[in-house]
């Protein structure tokens, strides 16, 4: 496989790992609000997410610094993608909730 294809593959894997990491972070924050032990949940989630990401980086990139860099760039790109996706979900939810229902606007 050519070096360009290897780097592109590493970048795509970085995007996947980033989506996993930041999606897991979003899930953790949502669950910690209702958890009986939010500190423990956040700590365990951090350890699991970091372990998975570091193992994923090692499996994808091995000892080649170019692939580590490509994977890292993909990871950072995924942060922006996940942030944009989640903020659009929140905006849609807030807009939907703030719009009064037709029943609430009519007097009896």
C-alpha positions in Angstrom: 0.0 0.0 0.0 1.3 3.5 -0.8 2.4 5.8 1.9 -0.4 8.3 1.1 -3.0 5.6 1.4 -1.5 4.5 4.7 -1.7 8.0 6.0 -5.2 8.5 4.8 -6.2 5.3 6.5 -4.6 6.4 9.7 -6.5 9.7 9.4 -9.8 8.0 8.9 -9.1 5.7 11.9 -8.2 8.8 13.9 -11.6 10.3 13.0 -13.3 7.0 14.2 -11.3 7.0 17.4 -12.2 10.6 18.0 -15.9 10.0 17.5 -15.7 7.2 19.9 -13.8 9.3 22.5 -15.9 12.4 22.3 -19.1 10.6 21.9 -18.2 8.6 25.0 -17.5 11.9 26.8 -20.8 13.3 25.8 -22.5 10.1 27.0 -20.6 10.3 30.3 -21.6 13.9 30.9 -25.3 13.1 30.3 -25.2 10.1 32.5 -23.3 11.8 35.3 -26.1 14.2 35.9 -28.4 11.4 37.1 -25.8 9.1 38.5 -25.6 8.3 42.2 -21.8 8.4 41.9 -20.9 10.9 39.2 -17.2 11.2 40.1 -16.7 7.5 39.9 -18.5 7.3 36.5 -16.4 10.2 35.1 -13.2 8.6 36.4 -13.9 5.1 35.0 -15.1 6.6 31.7 -11.9 8.6 31.4 -9.7 5.5 32.0 -11.6 3.4 29.6 -11.7 6.1 26.8 -8.0 6.8 27.2 -7.1 3.1 27.2 -9.1 2.5 24.0 -7.8 5.5 22.2 -4.2 4.9 23.1 -4.5 1.2 22.1 -6.2 2.3 18.9 -3.5 4.8 18.1 -0.8 2.1 18.7 -2.6 -0.5 16.6 -3.2 2.0 13.7 0.1 3.8 13.7 2.6 1.4 15.2 6.1 3.0 15.2 5.6 5.3 12.2 5.4 9.0 13.3 3.7 10.0 10.0 0.8 7.7 10.8 0.7 8.9 14.4 0.4 12.5 13.1 -2.3 11.5 10.6 -4.2 9.7 13.3 -3.9 12.7 15.6 -5.2 15.1 12.9 -8.2 12.8 12.3 -8.8 12.8 16.1 -8.8 16.6 16.2 -11.1 16.8 13.2 -13.5 14.5 14.8 -13.7 16.8 17.8 -15.1 19.5 15.6 -17.5 17.1 13.9 -18.9 15.7 17.1 -19.1 19.2 18.7 -21.0 20.5 15.7 -23.3 17.5 15.6 -24.1 17.6 19.3 -24.7 21.4 19.3 -27.1 21.0 16.4 -29.0 18.4 18.3 -29.2 20.6 21.4 -30.3 23.6 19.3 -33.0 21.5 17.6 -34.2 20.2 21.0 -34.2 23.7 22.5 -36.1 25.2 19.5 -38.6 22.4 19.6 -39.2 22.8 23.4 -39.5 26.6 23.3 -42.1 26.6 20.5 -45.6 26.7 22.2 -48.0 24.0 21.1 -51.1 25.1 19.3 -53.3 24.0 22.2 -51.4 26.3 24.6 -52.0 29.4 22.4 -55.8 29.1 22.2 -58.0 30.3 25.1 -60.7 27.9 26.1 
